Amino acid sequence: MGRAGLNRKSAYATLAAVLAAEAADLDVLWALRGPVEELKHHRGITHTFLAVPLVAAATVGAVWLIDQGWQKWRNSRTAPGSPTHGTSLLVQQGWNSSTPKATAPPQVVHWGWLYATACLSALSHLFLDWTNNYGLRPFYPFNSRWYAGSFVFIAEPLLWALLLAAFILPALFGLADTEIGAKKKRFRGQGWAVFALCGMAILWCVRWAEQAQARAMIENLQVAADPVKRIAIEPYPLNPFRWHVLLETEGYYQTAEVDTRTHSIQSDARRDILYKPAVTASTEAAERTLLGQVYMDWGSWAVVRDVGQQPIAGIDPPHLPPHRTWTTVEFSDLRFAYSFLGAKAAPGRAPLSGAVYIVDGRDDGGENLNGRVQR
């Protein structure tokens, strides 16, 4: 976004764009308090429309501090009458080295433009997170509903390739220009940056259209034997024509694999059905735990199962006298209970799954999420 044109309006525009675009993910610091706290706060308040102007203001403030620090450091190393006195080193990096300094002044800092750039970049983070099947809550705390486009996989190599090419190729061509003595450009890579952004938009449009096609195919063909209450269409990386479909009926979940290029639907009623687990005192108790409350708030396709006395990784089973009982309750979300490589993942072993010990129908305090223990 910076190279596409924002950096021509003000010094530090690219720096402000990068900082603002990444700032929302500072919520990963909640991981220091454990995996459940991380899940609770990840894509929380920092990923909302309410936070965008605040994130932008904090970003501009950070850039101002950087600018002041560089000016002080630079001024301490240059004479008062020199052309670089009073300007920061980062701003000077925008100079055209082949143009006399007298005719190529440092780029001016327009703080209002930097704030607008930071707002736009912060919004881009929200949009990107919405496109995948994890989703976000952009209207939190006024509306805690999760929204997810689910038409792009969380890790999409095609997007990485576009962005990486736009970042690296201008530098490679710049080396070639240096070898032949070509004039160095003050701002380089605009064409490649615009190409990458347009490529991303085209990929999104293709995936959006293919997802709609997959939904239409599923709705027009009665895959499940019973009436379907809701449908989810989950993406695969690389292949925009392949989709993992979730169907919910009154008594079970059924999955299907859809290929919109070949117009094929694969679903086996004997293999691709997961009957809804029974609700027990232990599962109800598990849903009241910290893990349960957080997971059920986030997991739009959550499955809660009492799996009996199965040890949880990293947590010793409860040691109880014979008259007392314990059990393990597992949490999984069907949105992630499939492998992008094609092998089906079992509930409870899928990514972002968790488990808790329940002793005598109450929480024992042993909680594990995604292979990490909540202390």
N, C-alpha and C positions, 0 to 999 in steps of 0.2 A: 504493500500500500504506500509505503514511503517512496520507493523508487518509481512508482507509477505516476507520481506528480506531487504528492504532498510535500516532498523535500524541497521543491522549488519555491515554496511560499515563505518559508522561514527556516532559519538555522534550528537544529535540534529536532526537526519534524520527525525524522526517522527514529531517533532515540525515543521521543515521546510516544510514537506509535507502538514501538516494540514494548516499552514498559507498560503502557496502558493495556495492550492486548494480552499480556501475560499476568497482569496484576490479580485478576480474579482467582487464579489458581494458588494464591497464597493461602487459601483455606486448607491446603494439604498439611499445613503446620499442625492442624488438629490431630494428625496421626501421632504426634508426640504423646497424646493422651489415650491412645489405643485405637484399634481398628473400628470399633463401634462408634466412638466419637467422630472419627474421620468420616464414616458413612453418614452420620447424622448431619454433619456440617458441610460435606463436600457438595459443591454446586448449590450452596445455600445463599446466604444474604449477599455474598460478593458476586453472585451470578444473577443479579436482578436489575430491572430497569431503574429501581430506586438507587442502586449503588453506582450506576454509570457516571453521573455528574460528580459524585464524591471520589470515585477512582480517578477520573480525569483531573480533578483538582489536586489530588495527592501526587499524581504523576507530574503535573506541571510544577508543583512545589519541589519535587525531587530534582527535576531538570534545572530549576532555578538554583538550587543548592549546588549542583554540579557546576553550573556556569560560574557561580560566585567563587567556588573553590579553585577552578581552573584560572580564573582571572587573577586571583591573589597569587597563585603559584607562578603564573606567567609573568606578572608584573615584578615579582621578586627576582626574576632572572633576566629582565630586559631593561634597557635604558629608557627613561621617560620620553625621549624624542623618537624612539624607533617606531616603524610602521605597525609593529605587533603589540605595542604597549597598550594595555587597556582592553584587549580582546582575548577571548579564551582560545585555548589550543584546539578544542573541538570545532569551534566556528571557523578557525583558520584552515582546517582540513577541507573546507569547501572551496578554497581558492583554486584557481586555475594556475597550475605551476608553470605553464608555458606563456602566461600573460604577465606583463609587468605589474608589480604590486600596486603601483600608483593608479593603475586603471582597473584593478580588480580588488575592490575593498571586500572585507569579510562580509559574509551573508548576515543580514540583520535578523535579530530575534523578534518575532511578532508573537507576543504571549497570548493574545486572543486567538490567533490561528493555531497555536500549539494546543490550547484548550479544546478547540473544535476537533483537531486531529486526535487528541486523546479520547474524546467522547466517541468519535467514529470508530476508533480502534477497539475501545471497550465493548461497543455494541457488536463488533465483528466476532468477538469471543463468544458472546451469547448466541449469536446466529450459528456459529460453527458447532457449538455444543448441542443446539437444538436439532441439527440435522441427523445426529446419530441416535441409536436406540437407548442410550442411557438417559438422555433428556435433561431438563432443568426446570426450575420454578421461577420464571421471570417476574411474576407478580407478587412473590413472597415479600413481606409477611401478610399482605392483604388477602392473598389467595395462595394456598399451599399446594394447589394442583400441579402435578408434573406434566410437562409438555415435551413430546419427542417426535421429530419428523420420521425417524427410523428408516431413512432412505440411503444413508451412507454409513458404512461400518466405522466403528470407533477408530480403528487403525486402517486407513485407506492408502495403500502404496501409490496409487495413481495420483492422488493429491500431493503426496510427498515428492514424487518425481517431478511434477510440474513446478512446485515451489523451489526444489533444489536446483533444477535446471535454470530457472530465472535468477537464482542467486549466484551460481557458479559460472555459467556461460559468459556473462559480461566480463568477469575477471579474466577468463581464458582468452577471450577476444582482445581484451585490453593488453595482455602480454604480447599477443601477435602484433598489435598496433605499435607497441613500444619497439619491437624488433625492426619494423620497417620505418620507424621515425615519424609515425603519424601523430597529429596533435592530440594531446590528452584532453578528454572531455571533462568538464566540471561535474556534470551529472550524467552518470552512465546507467545503462540497464533499464531505461524506461520502457522500451519496446518489449523486452523480455518480461518485465513485470506485468505489463498490460496483457501480454499473451497468456501468462500464468493465471491471472485473475479471470480472464475470459474463458480459459480452459476449465477452471473450477466451476464457473457458472454453467458451462455446457454440460459438464459431468453431472452436476446437480439436477439439471433439467432432464437429462437422460434417465437418471436413476429415479427421479420423481415420476416420470411417465411410465417406466417399467414397473415400479411399485403399484401404480394405479392399475396397470394391466394385470399384474398378479392378483390383485384384489378382485378385479372383475372376473377373472378366470375361476377363482375360488367361490365367489358368490353365485356364479352361473352353474356350477357343478356341485351337486350334493355329495361332499366328501364324507361328512359325518352321518351316521345313521339317525341321529337324533337332532332336534332343532338346535341351532347354534346361537349362543347368547352374544358372543363377541369374537372378533378376529384380530390378530396382530400379524403384520408382515415384517419380518426381520431380514436385514441385508447380510450379504457375504462381501468380503473384500474382493477387489479386482474385477469380478464378474458382475456386471450390472443386470444380467438377465436371470440370475439365480437367487431365489428367496426362500427363507425358512418361514413356514406359516404355522401359527398357533390358533387352534379352534377350541372354544370352551362350550361345553354343553352342561346340562344340569348335573350329570354324574361323573363326567370325565373330561380330560383334555386330549385332543388329538393333534398330531403334527403332520405336516405335509411338506414336500419339497416341490417347488414350482420353478419351471424354466420357461420364461416368457419368449425366448428365442425359438424354441421347439414346440411351444404351446403344450407342454406336458406337465402333469401333476402326478406325483408319486406319494401314496399313503397306504399303509397296510394296517387294517383294523386290528390285526393280531399283534403287531410289533410297535406301532406308533400311537398307542393309546395309553394314557396314564390316568387311572381311576383316582378320583379325588380321595385323599386320605380321610379316615374317620376323625371327627372332632372328639378329643378325649379331654379329661381333666388335665392331663399333662400338657397337651398342646395349648389349651387355654391358659394354663399357668405360664407356659413359655412365651406366649404373646404378650404377657404382662411384664416380662423382664425388659431391661433396657434394650437388649438386642432385639427382642420381639417388637417392641414399640417402634424402634427406628426402622427395622426391616419392613414391617407391614406398612409403614408410612411411605417408604420408598418403592417397595416391590409391587408394581402394578400387576404382575403375574406370579405372585408369591405362592409357594406351596409349603405347607407346614406338616411334617411327618414325625410321628413317634416311631423311632427305629429300634426301640428296646435298649438293652444294656450294651451299647457299642461305645467304646472309649473315644473321646475327642482328642484329636492330635494336639499334643503339647500340654494336656491337662490330665492328671491322674484321676481315675474314676473315684467316686466317693467310697470311703471305707465305713460301712455301716453294720450295726448288729443285725442278726437274722430277721428280726421283726420289722425292719424298715426296708424300703424299696427305693430304687432310683431308675431313671430311664434317660435316654438321650433324645432330644427333639431337634430335628434338622430344619433349616430354612433354606430354600432355594428359589430362584426366580427363573421361570421358563424362558424369559427373553434371552438368557445367557446359557441355557442348558443345551446348547448345541455347539459343535466345533466348527470353526471356519474352514477346517481341513476336511470336513465331511463326516467324521466319526461322531456318533451321538453321545453326548455326555449324560451320565446318570444324575438324576436329582440328588442334591446333597454333595455331589462332587463337582458341580459346575462352578465356574468362576463366580465370585461374589456370593458364595453360599456360606452359611454359618450353622452353629450348633450350640446347644446349651444343655447342661445337666439339670434335671428336675428331680428333686428328692421329696418323697411323700407329697407329691402334688404341688411343691413350691420350688422356687428358684434356689439352686445351690450356689450360685455365683460363678460357676465355671462356664465361661462364654468364649467361643472361638469364631472369628469371622475371616473368611478367605485365607485360612491357614495361620492366622495370627491370634494370639491370646489377648483377650481384654482383661487387663489387671484392675 
